[in-house]
Amino acid sequence: MLPTAISHPDPRRIIAMGGGGFGARPPDPELDRYVLDQATAVTPRICLLPTASGDPDEQIQRFYRAFYDLPCEPSHLSLFRLGSHPVNLRERLLSQDVIYAGGGSMANLLAIWRVHKLDEVLYEAWRRGIVLCGISAGAMCWFRAGVTKSHGEPRTTDGLGFLPFSCSVHWRSEPERGPVFREAVTLGEVPAGYGVDDGAALLFAGTDLVEAVRTQRSSGAWLVEEDGAEPIDCVELAPPVQDAAQLLSIEEFRDLRRAGGSLR
């Protein structure tokens, strides 16, 4: 059984989602709430980095629609618009409680982040206990390696290496990634790691996997090693129950969710 994040002494948190969340159609509000639950602040400041898709207005608007009514302070940071909207990147990101990397091209994401030295800032944020999370490319970027389709056909590529594993997303919805990933692990080209479905997420405390979760629409996650892939036990996230949640304070609701309780 995996240890719980609450009992883990390491304050560093990374949430890697295979797909889904606010960008899914239909959306996965369970994952949006799960992300906020991992922050220590009562009303977390959460900042979207939509770099991987070129900072598209559509993704940014979907983010705000998803998080507007949740107990948080959402914002976004556009690296493509710094000319007209200059920002102190380090100051802005280190003032957040959650940093959320959107999906898109992993290769482009990392190249642009490195130009702006965001890789260094994000590492500092992680060491400070700011929750790092992401979906698709924004999930794989935290690992040592991932499987990207930035060049067309899937291929492995290096990530930031905060987590010493590899990762492949969209495990069931884009099955062409799987053979490339498994072969790379078998040949030792990338370290053993995880395959993650749309609607599923892995929570790491430090570099330890402490929880795997999924929505009702997803299949889950897998540990991928040289000798094959094994499913990981996942906690199924319950859909939001607004009427019940309104009877609890934000702190009580989060404590209950983190303890694995249910609202009835």
C-alpha positions in Angstrom: 0.0 0.0 0.0 1.3 3.5 -0.9 2.0 5.9 2.0 -0.3 8.9 2.3 0.8 12.3 1.3 -0.2 13.7 4.7 2.1 11.4 6.6 5.0 11.9 4.3 7.7 14.2 5.8 8.9 15.6 2.5 6.8 18.8 1.7 7.6 18.8 -2.1 4.6 17.8 -4.2 4.2 17.0 -7.9 0.9 15.9 -9.5 1.2 14.3 -12.9 -2.1 13.9 -14.8 -2.2 11.8 -18.0 -5.0 13.9 -19.5 -8.3 15.4 -18.4 -8.8 18.1 -15.7 -10.2 21.4 -16.9 -9.1 20.8 -20.4 -11.1 17.6 -20.9 -14.4 17.4 -22.8 -16.4 16.9 -20.6 -14.1 18.3 -17.9 -12.9 16.4 -14.8 -13.8 18.7 -11.9 -12.7 15.9 -9.5 -9.1 16.4 -10.7 -9.3 20.2 -10.4 -10.4 19.9 -6.8 -7.8 17.2 -6.1 -5.0 19.6 -7.3 -6.2 22.3 -4.9 -6.5 19.8 -2.0 -2.7 19.2 -2.1 -2.0 22.9 -1.3 -1.5 23.9 2.3 -3.2 27.3 1.9 -6.9 27.6 2.7 -7.4 29.6 -0.5 -4.5 28.5 -2.8 -3.0 30.8 -5.4 -2.9 28.7 -8.5 -1.1 29.9 -11.7 -1.5 28.3 -15.1 1.5 28.0 -17.4 0.0 27.4 -20.9 3.4 27.5 -22.6 3.2 24.1 -24.2 0.3 25.1 -26.4 1.6 28.6 -27.2 -0.5 30.4 -24.5 -3.8 29.9 -26.4 -6.8 32.0 -25.2 -9.1 29.0 -25.4 -7.0 27.0 -22.8 -6.7 30.0 -20.6 -10.4 30.7 -20.6 -11.2 27.0 -19.8 -8.8 27.2 -16.9 -10.6 30.3 -15.5 -14.0 28.8 -16.0 -13.0 25.6 -14.2 -11.4 27.3 -11.2 -13.5 30.5 -10.8 -16.0 29.0 -8.5 -13.5 26.9 -6.5 -11.8 28.1 -3.3 -8.7 29.5 -4.9 -7.1 32.5 -6.6 -6.5 31.6 -10.2 -4.1 33.4 -12.6 -2.0 32.6 -15.6 1.4 33.5 -16.9 1.9 34.0 -20.6 5.6 33.8 -21.7 4.5 34.7 -25.3 3.1 38.1 -24.2 5.9 39.3 -22.0 6.6 42.1 -24.5 3.3 43.7 -23.8 2.8 42.4 -20.3 6.2 42.3 -18.6 6.3 40.2 -15.4 9.0 39.4 -12.8 8.8 35.6 -13.5 10.6 34.5 -10.4 8.7 36.7 -8.1 5.4 35.8 -9.6 5.8 32.0 -9.6 7.4 31.9 -6.1 4.3 33.7 -4.7 2.0 30.9 -5.8 0.7 27.8 -3.9 0.2 25.7 -7.0 1.8 26.0 -10.5 -0.1 24.2 -13.2 1.5 23.4 -16.5 -0.9 22.9 -19.4 -0.7 20.4 -22.2 0.7 20.7 -25.7 4.2 20.1 -27.0 6.7 18.9 -24.4 9.7 19.8 -26.6 8.5 23.3 -27.2 7.6 23.7 -23.5 11.0 22.8 -22.2 12.8 24.9 -24.8 10.9 28.0 -24.0 11.1 27.5 -20.2 14.9 27.2 -20.5 15.2 30.4 -22.5 13.5 32.2 -19.7 15.3 30.2 -17.0 12.0 28.9 -15.7 13.5 25.5 -15.2 15.6 27.0 -12.4 12.7 28.9 -10.9 10.4 25.9 -10.9 13.0 23.8 -9.2 13.3 26.4 -6.5 9.5 26.5 -6.2 9.4 22.7 -5.8 12.1 22.8 -3.1 10.0 25.4 -1.3 6.9 23.2 -1.2 4.9 24.9 -3.9 2.8 22.2 -5.6 3.8 21.5 -9.2 1.3 19.8 -11.4 0.4 19.4 -15.0 -1.5 17.6 -17.6 0.0 15.6 -20.6 3.2 17.5 -21.6 2.8 19.5 -18.4 2.9 16.2 -16.5 5.8 14.5 -18.3 8.0 17.5 -18.0 8.7 16.9 -14.3 10.2 13.4 -15.0 13.6 12.5 -16.2 12.1 11.4 -19.6 8.7 11.2 -21.4 7.2 10.2 -24.7 6.4 13.2 -26.8 4.6 13.6 -30.2 6.1 17.1 -30.7 7.9 15.8 -33.8 4.9 13.8 -35.2 5.6 10.2 -34.4 6.0 9.4 -30.7 9.6 9.4 -29.4 11.3 9.6 -26.0 12.8 12.9 -24.8 14.4 14.3 -21.7 12.4 16.1 -19.1 13.5 18.4 -16.2 14.4 15.4 -14.1 12.8 16.5 -10.8 11.5 13.0 -10.6 14.0 10.2 -11.4 11.5 8.2 -13.5 10.0 8.2 -16.9 6.4 8.8 -17.9 4.0 8.4 -20.8 0.6 10.0 -20.8 -2.7 9.3 -22.7 -2.0 5.6 -22.0 -5.2 4.2 -23.5 -6.4 7.1 -25.7 -3.1 7.3 -27.6 -1.9 3.7 -27.7 0.9 4.4 -30.1 2.9 5.9 -27.3 3.0 2.7 -25.3 5.2 0.5 -27.5 7.8 3.3 -27.8 7.8 3.8 -24.1 8.0 0.1 -23.2 10.8 -0.5 -25.7 12.8 2.4 -24.3 12.4 1.2 -20.8 13.4 -2.4 -21.8 16.5 -1.2 -23.6 17.5 1.0 -20.7 17.2 4.2 -22.8 15.0 5.7 -20.1 14.4 4.7 -16.5 11.4 2.7 -15.4 8.4 4.8 -14.9 4.7 5.2 -15.3 1.9 5.1 -17.9 -1.0 7.4 -17.0 -4.5 7.4 -18.4 -6.6 10.4 -19.2 -8.5 11.2 -16.0 -5.8 9.6 -13.8 -3.1 11.3 -11.7 0.0 10.4 -9.7 0.9 12.3 -6.5 4.5 12.4 -5.5 5.9 13.6 -2.2 9.6 14.3 -2.8 10.4 11.5 -5.3 8.1 8.9 -3.7 4.8 8.0 -5.3 2.3 8.3 -2.4 -1.1 8.1 -4.2 -2.6 7.3 -7.6 -6.2 8.5 -8.3 -8.6 8.3 -11.1 -12.0 9.6 -12.1 -14.9 7.3 -12.9 -14.2 7.7 -16.7 -10.6 6.7 -16.6 -8.8 3.3 -16.3 -5.9 4.2 -14.1 -2.1 4.0 -14.1 0.7 1.5 -14.6 4.2 0.9 -13.4 6.3 0.2 -16.4 9.5 -1.7 -15.9 11.9 -3.8 -18.0 9.8 -7.0 -17.6 6.4 -5.4 -18.4 3.6 -3.1 -17.0 1.7 -3.7 -13.8 -1.5 -1.7 -12.9 -1.3 0.5 -9.9 -4.1 0.6 -7.3 -6.0 3.9 -7.7 -8.3 5.7 -5.4 -11.4 6.7 -7.3 -12.3 10.3 -6.9 -15.9 11.0 -6.1 -17.7 13.7 -8.2 -18.2 17.0 -6.3 -21.2 17.1 -4.0 -21.8 20.8 -3.7 -24.7 20.7 -1.3 -22.7 18.6 1.2 -19.6 20.6 0.7 -21.4 23.8 1.5 -22.2 22.5 5.0 -18.5 22.2 5.8 -15.8 24.8 6.1 -13.1 24.6 3.4 -10.6 23.2 5.9 -13.0 20.5 7.0 -13.9 19.5 3.5 -10.2 19.2 2.5 -9.3 17.3 5.7 -12.1 14.8 4.9 -11.0 14.3 1.3 -7.4 13.8 2.3 -8.4 11.3 4.9 -10.2 9.3 2.3 -13.7 10.0 3.7 -16.9 10.4 1.7 -19.7 12.9 1.8 -23.2 11.3 1.9 
